[in-house]
Amino acid sequence: MSDPPAPDIPAIGLLDLPNELLLRMQEFIPDEDLRTHVCFHHTCPRVASLYGDADEQELFWQKTCRLAALGLIEDEKEDSVSWTAIAFDCIARDGFCKHPQCGGGLLERNARETEKEPSLDDEGMEISECHSLFSWLEFYKHRTGMEDGFLRPDSKDVTLAMVPSLLLRNHPIASQSFATFPTMGAMVICTIAGHDTPEVVRPSGVTVWDVQANIQSVLDIQLHVSDLNAYMLPMVKNLTPRGWDILTVFGMMETLRSAFKMIRWSGLQWVEAAIEDNFFGVLLEAEDRDFSRE
C-alpha cells in the first residue's frame, strides 16, 4: 500500500512574516553592522519601512555610520550631508570588496576599534591610534595630476602603473574611515623632509581620505638639500638601497613622491600633543625593489 501524498505546504517567504517578526530580526542586527542593516533594508519596501520615515532613517544611518567609524570626505558638511546616501553608497560600491583591507572585514575592524578603550600617556591623556589602513596606502611613483593614493594589493607588491580599481577614491569604506581612534577633529602630519603639512581639520572627525589629500598636496613640492640633510642622514644607512652614497640618495629625493620610490610610507604614528595640535609622524621602511630595472 503506497503512502498518501504529502500535503501541499505553501512556502513562506520573508514577505509572509508579520511585522513583529521582521522587527525582531532587525533588532538582532548589531547597530554597528552597517552592511547587514543596508542589505536588510533593501530587501523590500515593507522592511525598509521598519527603519522609520526619512528623518528617522537619516538619524539611524548617521549613528550606524559613526559606529562603523565612517566619516565625511572632500566638501561634505555635517549639516547638509545625507547619511542615508553615504550608507547606501558605501555598501553598494564597497561592501563586498575583495581587497583584504576593505569591504566587510574593514567595517568589522572599524567597529572593534571604535569600542576599544583609548590608550593613555604618562600624564593620563588619551593617545589616538592611527588607522592600520595607512600601512597599506601608497602613492603612484610618477605624477598623475590627480589624487592618486591607492590601496596596495598586498604588503609586498609594488604598483608602478595606474590601476583604477585600487585608487582610494574607488573604495568609499576605506576612504571614509576615521583616520584615528578615538577620532580627532584636527591633526598635523610631519613628513620625511622635516616639514609639517597644512593642518588637517574636520570637526566631525578626520578621515583616511583627508590625510591622503593632505599628503597629496605636498607630494610634488621641491625638497631642499638643507632640509633633507638634517633629517635623512640618520636613516640613509638603514632605509636606502645598499651601496648608495649620500649624493645618490639626495639626487633621488627631489620631491616627497620621488622619495617614496625608494623609501616606503608604512603608516602614521602619534608623536605628541601640543597646546592646540596633535602631531603625527610618517613611518618609513625600506622599499623592497630592484631599482636597476627603472
Secondary structure, DSSP 8 states (H G I E B T S, - for coil): -------------GGGS-HHHHHHHHHHS-TT-HHHHHHHHTT-HHHHGGG-SHHHHHHHHHHHHHHTTB---TT--TTT--HHHHHHHHHHHHTT--STTSHHHHHHHHHHHHHS--EE-TTS-EE-EE-GGGGTEEE-SS--SS--EEE-SSTT----S--GGGBGGG-HHHHTBBSEES--SEEEEE-TTS-B---EE-TT--BHHHHHHHHHTTTTSB--HHHHHHHHHHHHHHHS-TT--HHHHHHH-SBHHHHTTTEEEEEEEEEEE-SS-EEEEEEEEE--S-GGG-
